[in-house]
């Protein structure tokens, strides 16, 4: 007997261990009969539910039900259990004190030797806090998504492989303008602008980018980026936290703002040129008056010299009178010359000739439309900047274009065309302004640059200084200007003004 006793103890020991394990388990464990009447409940069950063991023994587990769990949940539970399958789910339970908690419950049928369910083993834990946190995270996510979605700026979050992990409605709207994945277009453009995105991992202030649209105006965007870090939430990074980096890209359409700025700039330029034109006209009028008066004064001076040479008696008082008149006249001429306003000083800068031509055409738009002129604008793809005075150059091309439009206006009943082009040669930049007007006869092409030469009639508006001033500007920039026949391009008539600027070192 003594020899068998230890064996019995060994056989019984695991059962006792099971019992102790169940008793000491942190999970609320209960065992019921086949009708869910509680036969056993462990201390954790008492702690979670608030019921003492003897208060629940013999009662159905429904004692814990708060009656808000949908009927379908119980029906599913029981249909599983009746097929002798374990069931797991979430139930809203009520403690003895009436407070509620969310129970994560697993029920396992215990099947006897006859294959009948004799008991159920129930194990549950209070997951109210976990649920609360999950909901909180979900709510915050929803809130963030709504805020991001409602933002008037396109927002996109990219992972380390530049895959989109979050975007908003405004971002989706960009697909039409920037292609299927706008972020890729923007990142390429940012890199193209010299931004080193990869190794720096530093946030960058919004940069202005422009994208040409097929058949439409260019669009402008301000694109900024913020790197955000997140702890890797995967299981294998639990003990070895890893950081993941995301790029939050904001893309704001600033096209309307740019267009507004552009309109203000062009209006400013227009006002400046108008003011220069006004001063120029004043200069021309005064210079013209001086020029016109110089003739008679020269004649008087010649008469005085002649009378003095002859030395005839009786003419002294006449000579004296003429000399006085000449002196007074020269003083008046000098006073008139002092009234000629000086041209405004302007610092030289790097000037994009294409941009100047574009501005001049923009300023001429109302006239082009009113006269039904078809414009052919052929800018060189790339032009090096010309060192020069911006406003003077703008005034130069405005003068040439205005002349072309005046000429086009003269000829009625034929196609009205203006062709403006720029080209880059090895030694120079050349701008051509061609019109379909009557042209300038070869004999007058040099004269056209002389002061006060005009073919436009003496209507007071044209006194023939436009091309003279234009030539002065070209000369001041070391360039060359001439007039030739428009040639094949715009018919037999027509005029082509060529302006050339030498390329710098
Ligand atoms: P009930 O009338 O009890 O049952 C609702 C539906 O379930 C009925 O329409 C019926 O079709 C089906 N059903 C109920 N009992 C049986 C049965 N014995 N055999 C076949 N079908 C049946 N419920 C909780 O709310 N909280 C708990 O923590 C909880 N723990 C449980 C632990 C165990 C081990 C078991 C076996 C059940 C547990 N239950 C628990 C379920 C509980 O017994 C009740 O079924 C439930 O609370 C619904 O109670 P009721 O009075 O609203 O409806």
Boltz pocket constraint, residues with backbone or C-beta under 6 A from the ligand:
constraints:
  - pocket:
      binder: B
      contacts: [[A, 30], [A, 31], [A, 32], [A, 33], [A, 34], [A, 35], [A, 36], [A, 60], [A, 61], [A, 62], [A, 63], [A, 64], [A, 65], [A, 66], [A, 69], [A, 71], [A, 74], [A, 75], [A, 78], [A, 82], [A, 91], [A, 92], [A, 93], [A, 103], [A, 105], [A, 107], [A, 120], [A, 121], [A, 122], [A, 124]]
      max_distance: 6.0
